Amino acid sequence: AWLAGTACGCPHTPDPPAGGPVPRAGVIEACVLLEGCGYGSVDSFATALICADPYLGESYGLRGVLEGIRDCIVAAGAAAAPGMPPCNAVATCLNGGVPPGPCAGSSSRCEGDVVVGCAEGSETALDCAAAAQLCVASTPSTAECGVGSCSPGAYVPTCDGAVLQQCNANGVIATIDCAVQGLGCLAEAGTAYCGGTGAPCDTATFTGRCEDTHAVYCNQGFEADVDCATLIENYTCADLGAGAVSCLPAASDCTDIADDDCDGTDIVVCVDRRTWRFDCVALGFGGCVVINNLPYCQ
C-alpha cells in the first residue's frame, strides 16, 4: 500500500507499487487478438481498459480481474488451430469464462454485482465483486463497477490513504488509487484530489527536472517525484524543455501507428515506440491484411 496525505493535506512519501508495471507483451497480443475478432477498444469496459489503459485498470482496483481476462485471451490464441480463429474462445473470455449468448446493441446492466453488456453481438460479463466492488447502474442502459451511487456536484471527494474516492460524471462512486501514478491523495476542505507528496511548490515557477528515470515536477502545489520506470514498462523521464518533464517510452524503434503494417503473415505494430511482431497464422488466423491503412489478423 502507498501512503498519502492525511485529511489536513499533509503529504507523505509513497512506497513503490507492489504490482510493478504491467508487462506490455501480453496486453498487446491480447489486443491484436481482440481486433482480429472485430472488437474495438470501446466495445466494452474490459476491452477499453485492456487496450487503452497502460495501468490495466489498476487505478480503479480492477487490475487483477483484467489480468485474468488478458491471460484468457492470450491462451485462446496459443491454443488456436491453424485456420481456426479463436474468436469464440475470446468471446468466452469476455463473458466470465462462459460461452456467451447473442445480443444486440451496446447497453449494459447489473445482474447482482456483474456488469452484463453486449459487444459485437455477444454478451459480456465483468465481475465487480472479484475486485471487491459493486455493480452500479448509472443509467437505465449503462452499468459499471464502483462502490455506490452518488450525485455529481454534490458528493464530497475523500481520501483513504492513497485512494481517492469521488463521484464520476455517471453518478457512480469510483475509487482511484493515486499511488498507481506515483502520486498521493490530498484532502482539504470540501474536496480531495491526487497530487504530489513532497515539499510545497508553485506550479507557475517550479522547474521540472529528470533524475535518471525519475520525473520531478510540481503537482497540485506539492513536489512530485515519480519513477517512470515503475509506472509503465520501459518508460523513462524525458525533458520536454521550458521546465517541463514527462514519462515517455525509452525505446525509439518506431514512431507511431503509421509504422504498423503486415510483413507476410506477421502483424507488426508500434506501441510505446517499440516494434511488436505476432504471427497471425500461429494465432489461428489465415494471415495479416491491411484495411484502411491498418493491419489486422484475419
N, C-alpha and C positions, 0 to 999 in steps of 0.2 A: 504494500500500500504506500501511497505517496502522502506526505504531509503538506498541508497548505495553510492559508491564512485562517485565523480564527474569526469569530464574529466581529471583532474590533478591526479587522483588516490587517492585523499584524502578520507579515509574511514569514514563512519558514522555508528552508531549503528542501526540495523533494528528493526522495531516493530514486534510483534507477527503476524503470518498469520491470516487473517480474517476467512479463511475457516476451520482452525483446521485440525488435522489429519483425513485421510479418514477412516470411520468406516469399519472394516475388514469383519464383518459377511456377509453383503450384497454382497461384492465383491467375497468372497469365494463361497457363494451359487450360484452366477451367473456363476462362473467358473465351478462349479460342473455340472450345467445345460448345459453349453456350451460343456463341454467334453462329457457329456451323449448324446448330439445330434451330436457328431462327430467332433466338431470344435476344432482345435488346437490353441495354443497361437500365431502362426504365420500366421493363415488363413487370417487375416485382420488387418488393423491398429487399429481398435477398440478393437478386441479381444486381441491383443498384449498388449495394454495399460491397459485394464481392468484387465487382469490376470497376467501381468508381471511387471507393474509399481506400486509400493506402493503409489505413489502420484496421481494415477488415471489421468495422463496426465496434472496435474496442472502446472507443469514446462513449458508446451507448451501452456498454456492457454485453454486447452480442458477439464478441469475437469467438468464444467457444462454440456457439451454435453455428456460426457461419463457417468456421474451420471444418466442422463436420460435414456441412453441405459441400464445401470446396473439395474435401478429400473424397467424398462420394462421387462427385462429377469426374475427378481425375481418375478414380478407379474404374469408372464406367468406360472411359476412353481406353484405358490399359487393357480392359477385358474384351474390347470390341473385336469381332472377327473381321477379316478383310472384306470390304464391300458392304459391311453392315453397320451403318452409322449408329452410334449409341444413344440416339435421341430419346427412345423410350426409357432407357435407364436414367438419362439425365433428367427427364421429366419426373421420374420417381424420386430422384434425389431432392428435387424442389418441392416435393409433396410429402416430406417427412418420412421417406422410405416406403411409401405405399403407392402402388400404381395409380395414377390419377384418373379421375373421370373427366368426361368432356364438359366444357363450359363455354360461355360467351361473354364478351365484354371485358372490362378490366376492373370491376368493382371488387371490394374486399369486405369481409365481415368477421365477427368474432364467433367462434364455436368454443365455448369455455375460454381458455387462455391461448387458443391457437388462432392466428390470423389466417383465414382461408381466402384465397384470391384466385385469380384466373390470369394465365399468361399463355399466349399463343394457342388458345383453345383447350388448354389442360389446366386442371385445378392445381393450386399450390397451397402449401401449408407451412407456416413458421410458428414453432412452439415458443411462445414468450416465456412460459413457465420454466423452460430449460435454462433461461437466463435470469430466473428469479424476478420476472416481470409479469405484468398483466396484459391481456389483450384489451385495448380501449377503442371503442367505436367513436371516431372523431366526427364522422358524419354518417347519415344513413347508408352511404355506399363506400365508406372508407374506414379501415381499421388499421391499427399499428400497435407495436409494443410500447409500453410505458408503465408508469406506476400509479396512474389515476387520471381523472379528467379535471379540467380547470377552465377558467375564463381568462382568455388573453387580455392583458392590460390591467387586470385586477389582481392577478396572482403575484405574490411577492417571492422572488427567487431566494434560495437559501444555499448555504454551503454545508456539506457533511464531509469534513476532511477536505480532500482534493476534488470531491464530486459536487458539481453544480446541479441543483435541481431547479428547473424552470418550466414555464408554460410555453409550449410551442404554438405556432400560428394555427394549428389544427385543434387546439384546445386539449392537448394531451400533456400531462406532466412527464417531462423527459429528464433523464439523468445524463449528465455529460461529465466524463472523467477528464478534468483539465490536465491531469498529470500525463495522459497519453500524448499530449502535445508539448510536454515539458514545462507546463505552467502549474500554478496553484489556483485554488478557488479563493477569491477575496470578497468579503461581505462588508457592506456599510449600510447606513440607514435606508431601508426601503428597497435595496437591490443587492445583487451579487453577480459576479462575473469571473471569467478566467483571466488571469493576469500574471505578471512577473512575481518572483518570490524573493528578490534581492533588495538592495538599498533603494530608497526613494529616488526618482529621477524625473526629468522633464522631457517629454517626448519631442518637444519642439527644438530642444538644444542638444539632446543626447546624441553622441556619435557612435553608431553601432560598429562592432568590430568582430573579426573572426579570430578565434584562438584555437588553432588546429581544426577539429571538426565541430567546435562549439560556436554557436551564434550568440553574441552578447548584444542585447538591444533593450530599449525601454518599452514596456508593455503595461498599459493601464497605470502609469505612474510609479511602477517598480521595475528595477532591473531584472531582466530575464537572461538566464544562462542556459541555453538549450543545446544539448549534444545531438546534432543532426544524425549522427551515425546510429544512435539508439532509437530514433524515431522511425525512420524508413530505411530499409536495407539499401546499402551502397549510396547513401546520401552524405553530403558534407556541407560545410559552411561556404557560402560564396559572397564575396564583397561586390555589391552592386554599384558602389560609388556613392558619393554625396552622403556618406554616413549611413547608408542602408545596407543591411545584410539579409541573407535568406538561406534556408536549407534547400539545396538543389542536388540533382544527381551528380555523383563524382565521375561517372563514365562519360565518354564522348564518342562512342562507336557510331552513333547515328544522330539524326536531328529530331525528327518528329514523325507523325503519322504519314507524312509524304514519302518516307522511306519504306513503308510497308509494301510488300509485293509477294508474288509467288515465285518460287525457284523450283521448277519441276513440280513434284508433288508436295514440296515443302511450303508451308506458310511462314513468311519472315515478317516479324513485326518489331517496331521500335517502341520500347517502353522504358521510361527513365533513362533515355539516351543510351540504352543498351540494346543490342540486337538479339532477339529471341527467335529460335527456329524449331518448328514442330513438323513432323512428317504426317500429313493428313491421312495417308493410307494406313499408317500404323495406328491411327486413332479410329479407324473403321470407315473413313470416307473414301470416295472414289479418287479424290485428288484436290488440288488447290485451284480455285478460279478467281478471277478479278471481276468484281461487279461495281460499277460506278467508281472506278479507280481504287477500290479497296479489296484486299484479298480475303477469301473465306475458304474454309474446308467445306467441300460439298460432295 
